[in-house]
Amino acid sequence: MASAKIEGVKLFTPFTLRGLTIANRLWAAPMCQYSATDGVPNDWHLVHLGSFAKGGAGLLLTEATSVTPEGRISRGDTGLWNDEQVEAFSRINRFVSGQGAVPGVQLAHAGRKASTAIPWEGRGLLDPHDGGWPVVGPSAIGVGDLGTPSEMSVGEIEDVVRAFADAAARARRAGFEVVEIHAAHGYLIHQFLSPLSNVRADGYGGDFAGRTRLLREIVAAVRDSWPQDLPVFVRISATDWADGGWTVEESAELVASLAGSGVDLIDVSSGGLTPEQRISVGPGYQVPFARILRAASPIPVATVGLITDSAQAEQVLVDGSADAVFVGRALLREPQWPLRAAKELGGEIRWPRPYRSAKFRGSIP
C-alpha cells in the first residue's frame, strides 16, 4: 500500500455492513449506459465500471439492471433474468474485485417508463415495430409522452416480486456483493409509492401502507434470496418535487418502517416521477434529504447529487449528513478522482500496482 494514513479523513475510512467491509466511503453511482444487447453487458461495461474500480472508488453500482425483459428502460439496458447475463457480469466483477473495489448491482423495473428509445436514437416510447413492448404500472396513468400503461393485476405484481428475488440470486452467482433495490426516479416501485401515479383501490394503493406494500414485499423477497452476510440497499427518491406527490415526510416514515426489515443502507436521491417536478438544483442539493432520513432511522444513509470536490464530499460525512457519498458526473469526467481526492485530503487509498511508482503518482494533482 503506497500511501500514508492521516487520522480523521472520514471519506477514506472503511465501512462495514454485515460481513462486508468496503475500503472507503466514496462510491460510484449507477449510470445507465444503454449499451447492452438482450440485457447482456459487454466490453463497454467492463471498461466503464473497471475504470472506476482502478480509480479508487470503494463500491461500484451497476446501472439500473432489469429483473425482466419488459422492465428495461430501453432495449440497451442490462438485465439479470438469465444465465448468459450472469456469465457476462461475472467477468466484469472479477476485474472490479481484483482492484479492491466492491461490485454491486442495482436491480430495477422501469414500469410505465419502460420501452423507450435509446437516447441517441431518439426520444419517447419505442414503437412495437422497432422492438418496443407493452408497459405496465400501478395504475393506467401515463407520464409525459410515453403513453398509458396497463394497470398491473395482483398476479403480475406477485410475478415482479419473484423476479426481484430471482435476480438477486443470480446477482450473487455473478459475484456481486451488494444488491440495491431501485425504488427511485419514477420507475416501477416509485410509481407505487407516489399518489400521483398510484390510484389503486386494492391493497397495493390508497394509504401509505398500501402504496409502500410492493417495496416491503420486494425487500423481504430479496433478503430471503440474498446471503445473510451481505448487505441490501434501497434507493429512494426523497420527494417528487411536485404538489400532491411523494414527500420527504413520507420518506422518513418509510425509512423508519424499514428498520429491522433487512435493509442495510438507504441511498437517497429525489425526483424523476413527473415532468411537473420543480427541482431546486445546486451543489449537494440532495444532502439535506439524506440528513433528514438519517435522523429518522438507525439505517445508514448514502447521498448523491452534484458532489464534485473532495472537501465537499468530506464535509458531508463530517457534518453527519450521510455515511457515504455516491458520485456520478465527477467520475465520468475523471475516473481517477478518488485517487486525487485521497491525495488532497491526506487519506489512505489503494493504488493500482501499475500506478504506484512516484512517476505516475506524481501526475495526480
N, C-alpha and C positions, 0 to 999 in steps of 0.2 A: 504494500500500500504506500504509494509515493505521495503522501500528503500529511500535513500537520494538523492535529486536532486542537481547536481553541474552544474552551468550555463556553456554553451559553448561546451557541448558534442553533436555534431550535429547528431551523429548516433542514439541517443535516444531522439530526438525531434519529436513531432507529424508531420504528413504530411497530408494535406487536399487537396483532389481533388474532385471538385464539392461538393456534400453533404456528402462525406465520409471522415472521419478522421482516418488515420492509426496511431497506437500508436507510432511506431518508424520507422526507415528507414533501418532496417536490415531484409531482406526478404528471404524466402525460394524459390529457383529457381525451375522450373519444372524439374522433373526427372522421365523418363519413368521407369515403374516397370514391364511391360509385364505380369501382374498377374490377369487381368480381364477375365471374361467369358462372351462372347457375348456383350462386352462393359460395363458390369456391375461391378462397383467397389465392393470390399468385405472387410473382416476384415483386410487383409493386408494393404489396402489403409487407413483404419481408423487408424491403429497403425502407419503407415509410416507418414501420414500427422499430426495425432494427437500428435506424439512425438515432432514435430517441433512447434506446437501450444503451448504445455505446456512448451517447452524450451525457449519461449520468442520471436520467430520471429513475426514481426508485420503483415506481409502478407504472405500467402501461396498460391502458384500457383500449381494447379494440373499438372500432366504430360500432354503431348500432347493428347488432348481428341478429338476424331474424330467426325466430323459432319455427317458422313455417314459410313455405314459398310465398303464400299470399300475404304474409306480414311484412314483406320487404317494402321499403320506401320506393325503391326503384329496382329495375332488373339488375343493376350493378352492385347491389348490396351483398355483403357476406351473410352466410347463414350457418346454422348448426342443426340441420334436420336430417343429415345423412353421414355415412362413414367417409365418403370422399372429402367432405369438408373437414372432418376430424383429422384425417391424414395430412391435409394441406396446412391446417393450423398447427399441427404437431411440429412440422418442420420449422415454422416461424418461431414457435415457443421455445424450441431447443436453442435457437440463436439468442433470443431475448434472455433466457435463463443463464446462458453461458456468459453473458455480460454482467451478471449480478443483479439484473432487474427482475421484477416480478411480473409475469404475464397475467393479465386479467381480461375478461370478456364482458361486454355489455349486451345482455340479452334483451331483445325488443320485439314488439309487434306494432306496426305503424297504424293499424286500424283504418280510419277514414282518410289518412294521409298516405296510404299505400298506392302502388301502381302509378307513380309519377314518372315523368321523363327524367333521364339523366341530365343534370343541369346544363351541360354544354351542348346538349342535343335539343334543347327546348324547355318549355315550362308547362306546367299543368298536368292534367290527367293523361295517362298513356292510353291511346286508342287500342281496343282489343285486336285490331288488325296489325298493330305494331308490337304485339306481345303483352298488352295490358290484361288485367284481370279484375273481376268484381271485388269491390271493397266493402268492408263491414265496419260497424261502430256500435256503441251502446244504444244509440237512437238514430232514426233516419233524419239526421241533421248534417248537412254538408259544411265544408269550410272553404271559403274563397270560391275559386272556380273549379274545385276538384270533384264536383258532382255530389250526389246524395248516396250515402252508404245504406246498405241493408241493415236493419236492426238485428242484432245477434239474438239467436234463441238461447235458452239456458243450456241446451246441449252444445251449442257452438262455444259458449263461454267455458264450459267444462273441458272441451277439447283444447282450448287455448291454455288453460291451467296445466293440463297434462303436457302440452307441447313445451312449456317453460321448464317443467321438471325434467322431461326427456333431454332437452337441450343442455340443461345443467349437467346431467350425467355424461353427455358427450363432451362437454367442455372439460371435464376432469380427465377423460380419456385422451383429450388433445393436449394435456399438460398445463392447462390454465390453473392458477392458484387462487384467483379471486373471481367471483361471479357477481355482476351488478345487474339488478333488475331495473330496466328503464321505465320509469313512471313519470317522465317529464316531457316537455317540449311538444305537447299536443298530440302525442302518439297514444296508442290504444288505452293503456292504463290511465293516463292523464285524462283521456276523454271520459272515462268512467268517473273520475274524481270530480270533474267540474260540472256544475249545474248548467253551464252554457251548452254543453254537448251531451249531457245525460238527463233525459226527462222520462226515464223508465218508471213504470208503475209497479214493478215487481221487487224482489229482494235485492236486486243489483242497482237500484236507483232510489230516488226520493231523498231521504235524510242522509246525514253524514255516514251513518253505519252502512246504509245500502250502497252509497257511492264509493266507499272505501273497501267494500267486500271483496271485489276482484283482486285488488292488490294484496289484501291479507291472505286470500286463498293461494295466490301465486307465491308469496313469501313462504307459507307453510309447505307447499309442494316442493319448491326449490330447496328449502332447508332439509327436507327429508331425503332428497336425491343427491345432495352435495355433502362431502365429507364434513364431519362434525369439527374437525380440527382446522378447517379453512373458512375464511370469512365470506359473508354475503353482504353486499352493499345494495342500497336502494337510491336511485337518483330521482329527485322530485323537483318540480317547478314550485317554488315557494309561493308564487302568486301568478295569476293570469294577467295582471296589469290591466284589468278590464272590469267595468261595472257589472255586478251580478255574477262574477266568476269566482273561481277558487281563490282563497285569501291566505295571507300569511298566518292568520289566526287558526284557520283550519289546518294548515301545515303543521303548526305547533301541536295541535290536538292529535293529528295523525302520528307525528313522531313520538309523542308521549305514549300513544297506544301501541306502538311497535316495540317498546321496551319489553324485553323478555320473550320476544317472538322469534329470536334467532337472527335478527338483523344486527350487523356489527358496525356499520357506518352509514350515515346519510350524506349523500352527495348533493349539495344544494345548488340548484340553478333557478331559472324562472322563465315564464313566458312560453310562447310557441303554440298556444291553443287557438288563437283567433286573430284575424287581421285587424280587429278593433283594439288590440293592445296598444297601450301608450307607455313605452318603456323609457325611463329616465336613465340614459346610458352615461357612464363616466368611469374613470379608473376605480376598480374594485367595487363596482356598483351593486354587486350581489353579496358582498361581505356582510352588510348589516343583517340580511336574512339568515345567513349562517350563524351569526351571533345569537339571534333570537331562538333559532331551533336548537342550538347547542345548550341554551339555558332551559329548554323545555323538556329535556330528556337526558338520561345518562349515556345515550348512544353517541359515540364520537361523530364529528361532522367534518366534511371537507368542503371547500369553497372553490369557485371558479369565476372568471369574468373580468377581462381587461386587467389582469395582473401581469405586469410587463417588466418589472425590475426586481433585483434581488432584495433590496432594502424594503420595498413594498411587501413582498412575499413574506419576509421575515417578520415584519411588523404585524401582519395578520395573526401570526402564531403568538407573538409576544403579547399582543392585546387580548388573547384568549377568544378571538372571534371564531377560530377553527382549529382543528387538529392537524390538518394537511391542506395543501394547495394544489389544485389541478391547473395546468397551463396548456393552452392550445396555440393561439397565434404566435406567441413568443417562441415556441418550439418550432413552428413551421418556418419562422424567419431564421432561427439559429438552433439547430438540433443539439448543439453542444452547450446551450445556455446554462444547464445545471453545473457544468464544469466551471464556467466563468463565474456563476453566482457563488459557488463554493470558494473560489479564489478571492472574490470581492469581500465576502463575509468572514473568511477565515475558517470555513467549515471543512469537515473531513468528507471526502468522497472517493469512490473507487475509480481510478483512471483505467481505461483500456490499456493493456500491455503495450501495443504499438505506439501509444501516445505518451508513455511515461517518461521518455527522455526529456532532459531540460530543453532540448532543441524544439520539441513540439509543444511542451507545456508553456514555454515562453511565448508562444504565439497567441495564447489566450490572454486577453487584456487583464 
